[in-house]
Amino acid sequence: MIPQPFIHDLLNRLDIVDAIDRHVPLKKAGANYVACCPFHSEKTPSFTVSQSKQFYHCFGCGAHGNAISFLIEYNGLSFVEAVNDLAASMGMPVPEQQPEPDNSYHSSDDAHGGGLEASSQDLFEVMKTATRFYREQLKASEKAIAYLKKRGLSGETAARFAIGYAPADWQNLEAVFTDYKSEATQSLLVNVGLIVVSEDGEKQYDRFRDRIMFPILSQKGLIVGFGGRVIEPEEPKYLNSPETKLFEKGRELYNLFSARRAIRDAGCVVVVEGYMDVVALSQHGVDYAVAALGTATTPFHIQKLLRQTDRIIFCFDGDKAGKKAAWRALENSLSQLVDGKSLSFLFLPEGEDPDSYVNKFGKQAFEQQLKQAMPLSEFLFKALTQETNLQSSEGCAKLVRDVKPLLQQVKAPALALMLLKRLSQLSGMSQEELEELLQIKRSSRQRTRETAPRKAPVTPYHWLILILLYSPGYIGKLDRNLLAACDEHTEEIAALESLIDFLDAHPSLVESETTASILIYLQDSPYRTLLESVESETLEWDESIDLEAEFSGALMKLQELQRKKQMTELQNKSLSMLTDEEKQELKRLAML
């Protein structure tokens, strides 16, 4: 862990424009700098860098962050490596690790906590220690080495992926954690999913036994979980870490951290089903493969991948289970797609998976298969019409019924229009008839001809978040009573309350009048995406912005909302039921 004050000082002293311009040439555009986004393909620049607030935001793919996160995303560095790189460029020696976890900044790349978490350091250290132990055990196990050799893995590949081995005994970790049975250590090991404790608390044993161990890295390059594969034939074949403070299966992808540069270079990412598929492909030079972690591909996975590339290829086994997994991936992808991005599906010959195929036929043959991948639109209609008789009216009606919930999820206008046209061809119905039947009020073509709808006015909560992110010092002028009177429960209100709590807990950040974005300390916040989206709006602000007027306007709007709410509550009561005090209050509110 690098001391938080040093991170703060580093980000305040460097210029994000210089840091990014070394890798991506920037052009001045008003108060900001712009470029074509390095994280997705585009022809018109939407990647914007704010020199005044020291953050970047892409209006195309949503990438957002500071100089540290840019190096992590762009160069595939770990957090510590990125800090060292930036510090070296500034001639700032990085101080030694700080002993107090409360004063250390770190991001676990999950949505469970609030940014500066005292326990995260201990949890990550436990995972690193366990990884070293499993790697040492692999070197000492003839059985595990023989298994990996049989699967065609070289020692170099195993080392590159930090693959290890968990011995068959029930309490292997006792050998590396000297205070294994102490309450504190037991709690840490349980919290990261490495040991299981019986319900009565009397027995504890290692979760992973007699398994090849694959460390799972977050997007910051930190070990957040493990995947364990059996050596002997038994079930379950793969055992993953449970959901923990560090690890959420639906948000992580195996090998994404290491594959990001290769994904950008290849212009695509291949999504496979297993750890061994990823490792085998990498050994043969296909370094742009990732795998879901024992769960179906989620919308969050798709969102994460589309920030890396414009093209996703799902590669599944050609059996029934593989086609079922492909269909789930398709369903979860529809709402995330935008025009210009593509998803396709490759089904390998029966009896083959990426691991076996690349070992038999090599990289060139596998990449040739990728070129034959089926576009999402083709796979969608092929799957829906496979057992449907389109020569009958009933069959056409069934197709329209089945495609309706899928088409309604598609937000990409051009893709939606193309799918509608294809459905029209297959069903024999006109586009106008389908639009009415599918409850599509107007076609994508009509929408593009109209002017863009006016942006809905923001709420006062949104307004206050915007001001506090831009100038945290306004926390001292905030009327807390207005917020205390609010009994609504929305994401914006929760995000505002979380931001206020953070600023209250870290007055030094407020008092320092820092120019850098405070979101560097909120990378683990469950409201991170919302906060980043709100902060991006400040890119349109310049020195002419009247912050006092903006702040006063937000408070007045909040007061007005509270006044109307109180009046509505009183007016909903019968006049005879109102007390004298309530009548006076209603009169007062009406006169404001």
HELIX and SHEET records of a PDB file:
HELIX    1   1 GLN A    4  ARG A   13  1                                  10    
HELIX    2   2 ILE A   16  ASP A   21  1                                   6    
HELIX    3   3 ALA A   67  ASN A   75  1                                   9    
HELIX    4   4 PHE A   79  MET A   90  1                                  12    
HELIX    5   5 PRO A  101  ASN A  103  5                                   3    
HELIX    6   6 ALA A  118  ALA A  140  1                                  23    
HELIX    7   7 GLU A  142  LYS A  150  1                                   9    
HELIX    8   8 GLY A  155  ARG A  160  1                                   6    
HELIX    9   9 ASN A  172  ALA A  175  5                                   4    
HELIX   10  10 GLU A  183  ASN A  191  1                                   9    
HELIX   11  11 LYS A  249  ARG A  251  5                                   3    
HELIX   12  12 LEU A  256  ALA A  266  1                                  11    
HELIX   13  13 TYR A  275  GLN A  283  1                                   9    
HELIX   14  14 PRO A  299  LEU A  306  1                                   8    
HELIX   15  15 LYS A  320  SER A  333  1                                  14    
HELIX   16  16 LEU A  334  GLN A  336  5                                   3    
HELIX   17  17 PRO A  354  LYS A  371  1                                  18    
HELIX   18  18 LEU A  376  THR A  385  1                                  10    
HELIX   19  19 SER A  393  LEU A  407  1                                  15    
HELIX   20  20 PRO A  413  SER A  427  1                                  15    
HELIX   21  21 GLN A  431  LEU A  437  1                                   7    
HELIX   22  22 SER A  444  ARG A  449  1                                   6    
HELIX   23  23 PRO A  460  TYR A  470  1                                  11    
HELIX   24  24 PRO A  472  LYS A  477  5                                   6    
HELIX   25  25 ARG A  480  ALA A  484  1                                   5    
HELIX   26  26 GLU A  491  ALA A  505  1                                  15    
HELIX   27  27 PRO A  507  GLU A  511  1                                   5    
HELIX   28  28 ILE A  518  TYR A  521  5                                   4    
HELIX   29  29 ARG A  528  SER A  536  1                                   9    
HELIX   30  30 GLU A  537  GLU A  540  5                                   4    
HELIX   31  31 LEU A  547  GLN A  571  1                                  25    
HELIX   32  32 LEU A  575  MET A  577  5                                   3    
HELIX   33  33 ASP A  580  MET A  591  1                                  12    
SHEET    1   A 5 LYS A  27  ALA A  29  0                                        
SHEET    2   A 5 ASN A  32  ALA A  35 -1                                        
SHEET    3   A 5 PHE A  47  SER A  50 -1                                        
SHEET    4   A 5 PHE A  55  CYS A  58 -1                                        
SHEET    5   A 5 HIS A  64  GLY A  65 -1                                        
SHEET    1   B 4 GLY A 164  ALA A 166  0                                        
SHEET    2   B 4 ARG A 211  LEU A 217 -1                                        
SHEET    3   B 4 ILE A 223  VAL A 230 -1                                        
SHEET    4   B 4 TYR A 238  ASN A 240 -1                                        
SHEET    1   C 2 ILE A 195  VAL A 197  0                                        
SHEET    2   C 2 GLN A 204  ASP A 206 -1                                        
SHEET    1   D 5 ALA A 289  ALA A 291  0                                        
SHEET    2   D 5 VAL A 269  VAL A 272  1                                        
SHEET    3   D 5 ARG A 311  PHE A 316  1                                        
SHEET    4   D 5 SER A 342  PHE A 347  1                                        
SHEET    5   D 5 MET A 374  PRO A 375 -1                                        
END                                                                             
